[in-house]
Amino acid sequence: MNYSETNLREPAEAALRVSELRYRRLFETAQDGILLLDGVTGSITDANPFLLKMLGYEIGDLLGKKLWEVGPTKDIEESRKAFSVLQEDDYIRYEDLPLQSKNGQRVDVEFVSNAYLVDGQRVIQCNIRDITARKRTENALRSASLQLQRVLARCPTVVYSFTVHGLRIGELAYVSGNIGQFLGKYPPETCQFQWWLDHTHPEDAPRILAEQDALFKQGSATQDYRLRNRDESYRWIRDEQRLVCNAHGEPVEVVGSWTDITERKNLEDQLRQALKPEAIARRAGGGAHDFNELLTVIIGYSQLAEQNDSLSPEMRELLNHVLGPSIERRLDPSGPRFQPEKVRPPRWGQQKEAN
């Protein structure tokens, strides 16, 4: 080897050492697990500290063992099949692979393996990312979503959202599953804006369309109108809408709710009818007539009882209260003053004397 070859070789070897050192540093400080395998046998040749900590192993627990002989890959047959695929395709990926740590704890990981050559030797590198926290969050969100769907399915109010194009309501983006119970088993996908317009009562539709401008000007709107059911009957709906805007203040969505107010509207109509003057007069006249009939019976029997000479003073005093001026004036309101001789018949004793 001459001097010029030595001069060329030394910088190349130095660069290689720097490269190896850089790789080793990345390998040991990576925040994902890294597992190196012999590309022919599948034996583990190295594992970085993050993987050892993730799965609770010491490096001696893994070195020399086959991939399918350690806790992370308990299913031996499946692991062998995966290794065969990796040998053929040089690549394999699992979006969600459940592994098992040394102490038996489940660890959800994303598993990506690549095969490449190093100094003519086939090496398989497995990058293992812990997604346990992410899976826990996803499961919590999924559970919350299911709970929300259950609540909405039993809620008397329908929740919906429409997209917005400029200053125009667009397509239906979402409607809660209780729409079928609300309007008679309409498929949710049919409830587009035009469907809503077609099923609004003809007397209400023009007013509702005219009031849409208020939604885009004020950001909210509340409207009462009649909506046609599948059985062709109409229900009164209270429609409360809110405009959702993006960070630039541009409208992007309308969210709202439908509440069935048919019963309330019917009661309001009944109350309006009941408060009309002619209805009040009819009830007042009927009530006065019934009351006078009751008073006539009471006073008639009281007068008969008063004619009994054997009544005790206490009982006679009570009868005097019943047959007092206020009661008799009600029976003869046109009289200028109380005249007992015109109302009370003579006593039994007086009748005998007269005869």
FIVEXDO-250530 format. One record per residue (C-alpha): residue number from 0; residue in one letter; x, z, y. Coordinates in steps of 0.5 Angstrom, whole numbers, plus 500, padded with zeros to 3 digits. Example, Ala and Ser with C-alpha at 12.3 -4.5 7.8 and 13.67 -1.06 7.14 Angstrom:
// residues 2
   nr  rest   c1   c3   c2
    0     a  525  516  491
    1     s  527  514  498
***
This chain:
// residues 355
   nr  rest   c1   c3   c2
    0     m  500  500  500
    1     n  503  498  507
    2     y  503  501  513
    3     s  497  497  516
    4     e  493  498  510
    5     t  494  506  511
    6     n  492  505  518
    7     l  485  502  517
    8     r  484  506  511
    9     e  485  513  514
   10     p  479  512  520
   11     a  474  509  515
   12     e  475  515  510
   13     a  475  520  517
   14     a  468  516  519
   15     l  466  517  511
   16     r  467  525  512
   17     v  463  525  518
   18     s  457  521  515
   19     e  457  526  509
   20     l  458  532  514
   21     r  452  529  518
   22     y  448  528  512
   23     r  449  535  509
   24     r  447  538  515
   25     l  441  534  516
   26     f  440  536  508
   27     e  441  543  509
   28     t  437  544  516
   29     a  431  539  514
   30     q  424  543  515
   31     d  422  539  509
   32     g  424  540  502
   33     i  429  535  499
   34     l  430  534  492
   35     l  435  530  489
   36     l  435  527  482
   37     d  439  523  477
   38     g  436  516  477
   39     v  437  515  470
   40     t  435  522  467
   41     g  431  525  472
   42     s  435  531  472
   43     i  435  535  478
   44     t  442  535  482
   45     d  441  538  488
   46     a  435  542  493
   47     n  436  544  500
   48     p  434  551  502
   49     f  428  549  505
   50     l  425  547  498
   51     l  428  553  495
   52     k  425  558  500
   53     m  418  554  499
   54     l  418  555  492
   55     g  421  561  491
   56     y  427  558  487
   57     e  435  559  486
   58     i  439  553  486
   59     g  441  555  479
   60     d  434  555  477
   61     l  433  548  478
   62     l  440  544  477
   63     g  440  540  471
   64     k  433  541  469
   65     k  428  535  468
   66     l  423  534  474
   67     w  417  536  469
   68     e  421  542  466
   69     v  420  546  473
   70     g  414  550  476
   71     p  413  544  481
   72     t  411  539  476
   73     k  407  543  471
   74     d  403  537  468
   75     i  409  534  464
   76     e  405  528  461
   77     e  403  526  468
   78     s  410  528  471
   79     r  414  523  466
   80     k  409  517  468
   81     a  410  518  475
   82     f  418  518  474
   83     s  417  512  470
   84     v  413  509  476
   85     l  419  511  480
   86     q  424  508  476
   87     e  420  501  476
   88     d  418  501  483
   89     d  423  505  487
   90     y  418  509  491
   91     i  412  513  489
   92     r  407  517  494
   93     y  402  523  493
   94     e  398  525  499
   95     d  396  531  496
   96     l  400  534  491
   97     p  398  541  488
   98     l  405  545  486
   99     q  406  552  484
  100     s  412  556  486
  101     k  416  561  482
  102     n  411  567  482
  103     g  405  562  481
  104     q  402  561  488
  105     r  399  554  489
  106     v  403  550  494
  107     d  399  544  497
  108     v  405  538  499
  109     e  405  531  501
  110     f  410  528  496
  111     v  414  522  497
  112     s  420  519  493
  113     n  425  514  494
  114     a  430  511  489
  115     y  437  508  492
  116     l  444  507  490
  117     v  450  512  492
  118     d  457  509  489
  119     g  454  505  484
  120     q  450  511  481
  121     r  442  511  482
  122     v  439  517  486
  123     i  432  519  487
  124     q  430  523  493
  125     c  424  527  493
  126     n  421  529  500
  127     i  416  535  500
  128     r  412  537  506
  129     d  408  543  505
  130     i  401  542  508
  131     t  398  548  505
  132     a  396  550  512
  133     r  394  544  514
  134     k  389  544  508
  135     r  387  550  509
  136     t  385  548  516
  137     e  382  542  513
  138     n  378  546  508
  139     a  375  551  514
  140     l  373  545  518
  141     r  370  542  512
  142     s  366  548  511
  143     a  364  549  518
  144     s  361  542  518
  145     l  357  543  512
  146     q  354  549  515
  147     l  353  546  521
  148     q  349  540  517
  149     r  345  545  513
  150     v  343  549  520
  151     l  341  542  523
  152     a  337  540  517
  153     r  333  546  517
  154     c  333  546  525
  155     p  326  544  528
  156     t  330  540  534
  157     v  333  534  532
  158     v  340  533  535
  159     y  343  526  537
  160     s  348  522  541
  161     f  348  515  543
  162     t  354  511  546
  163     v  355  508  553
  164     h  357  502  555
  165     g  358  502  563
  166     l  351  505  565
  167     r  347  503  559
  168     i  345  507  553
  169     g  348  503  547
  170     e  348  504  539
  171     l  346  511  536
  172     a  352  514  534
  173     y  349  520  530
  174     v  343  523  529
  175     s  341  530  525
  176     g  339  529  518
  177     n  332  533  520
  178     i  330  526  523
  179     g  326  525  517
  180     q  322  531  517
  181     f  321  530  525
  182     l  318  523  525
  183     g  316  522  517
  184     k  322  520  513
  185     y  325  514  518
  186     p  332  512  516
  187     p  337  515  521
  188     e  340  508  522
  189     t  333  505  524
  190     c  333  510  530
  191     q  337  505  535
  192     f  335  505  542
  193     q  331  499  542
  194     w  327  503  536
  195     w  326  509  540
  196     l  323  504  546
  197     d  319  501  541
  198     h  316  507  538
  199     t  315  511  545
  200     h  308  511  547
  201     p  306  504  552
  202     e  304  509  557
  203     d  310  513  557
  204     a  315  507  556
  205     p  316  505  563
  206     r  316  512  566
  207     i  322  514  561
  208     l  326  507  563
  209     a  325  508  570
  210     e  328  516  570
  211     q  334  513  566
  212     d  337  512  572
  213     a  337  520  574
  214     l  341  521  567
  215     f  347  517  570
  216     k  346  520  577
  217     q  346  527  576
  218     g  349  528  569
  219     s  343  530  565
  220     a  335  529  565
  221     t  329  532  561
  222     q  323  528  560
  223     d  316  529  556
  224     y  313  523  552
  225     r  310  521  546
  226     l  313  518  540
  227     r  310  514  535
  228     n  310  517  527
  229     r  311  513  521
  230     d  303  514  520
  231     e  302  511  527
  232     s  300  518  530
  233     y  304  520  536
  234     r  307  527  538
  235     w  309  530  544
  236     i  317  530  545
  237     r  321  534  550
  238     d  328  530  550
  239     e  333  533  554
  240     q  340  529  555
  241     r  347  530  557
  242     l  352  525  560
  243     v  359  526  557
  244     c  365  523  561
  245     n  372  522  559
  246     a  378  525  563
  247     h  377  519  568
  248     g  370  521  569
  249     e  367  515  566
  250     p  361  516  562
  251     v  362  515  554
  252     e  356  518  551
  253     v  349  521  551
  254     v  348  527  547
  255     g  341  530  547
  256     s  336  533  543
  257     w  328  532  541
  258     t  324  538  541
  259     d  316  537  538
  260     i  312  540  544
  261     t  305  537  541
  262     e  302  544  540
  263     r  304  546  547
  264     k  301  540  550
  265     n  295  541  546
  266     l  294  548  548
  267     e  295  546  555
  268     d  290  541  555
  269     q  285  546  552
  270     l  287  551  558
  271     r  286  545  563
  272     q  279  544  560
  273     a  277  551  560
  274     l  279  552  567
  275     k  274  546  570
  276     p  269  549  574
  277     e  263  547  570
  278     a  266  550  564
  279     i  267  557  567
  280     a  260  556  570
  281     r  257  555  563
  282     r  261  561  560
  283     a  259  565  566
  284     g  252  564  565
  285     g  252  565  558
  286     g  255  572  559
  287     a  251  574  564
  288     h  245  572  560
  289     d  247  576  554
  290     f  249  582  558
  291     n  242  583  561
  292     e  239  582  554
  293     l  243  588  551
  294     l  242  592  557
  295     t  234  591  557
  296     v  234  593  549
  297     i  238  600  552
  298     i  234  601  557
  299     g  227  600  553
  300     y  229  605  548
  301     s  232  610  553
  302     q  225  610  557
  303     l  221  611  550
  304     a  226  617  549
  305     e  225  620  556
  306     q  217  620  554
  307     n  219  625  549
  308     d  217  632  552
  309     s  221  636  547
  310     l  228  633  549
  311     s  233  638  551
  312     p  235  639  558
  313     e  242  636  556
  314     m  239  630  553
  315     r  235  629  558
  316     e  241  629  563
  317     l  244  624  559
  318     l  238  619  559
  319     n  238  620  567
  320     h  245  617  567
  321     v  243  611  563
  322     l  237  610  567
  323     g  240  611  573
  324     p  239  607  580
  325     s  246  603  578
  326     i  243  600  572
  327     e  236  599  574
  328     r  239  595  580
  329     r  242  590  575
  330     l  236  589  572
  331     d  232  588  579
  332     p  238  585  583
  333     s  233  582  588
  334     g  230  589  590
  335     p  232  592  597
  336     r  232  599  594
  337     f  231  603  587
  338     q  224  604  586
  339     p  223  608  579
  340     e  215  608  579
  341     k  216  600  578
  342     v  221  601  573
  343     r  219  607  569
  344     p  212  607  565
  345     p  208  614  566
  346     r  210  620  561
  347     w  206  621  555
  348     g  203  627  559
  349     q  201  623  565
  350     q  197  618  561
  351     k  193  623  557
  352     e  191  626  564
  353     a  189  619  567
  354     n  185  618  561
***
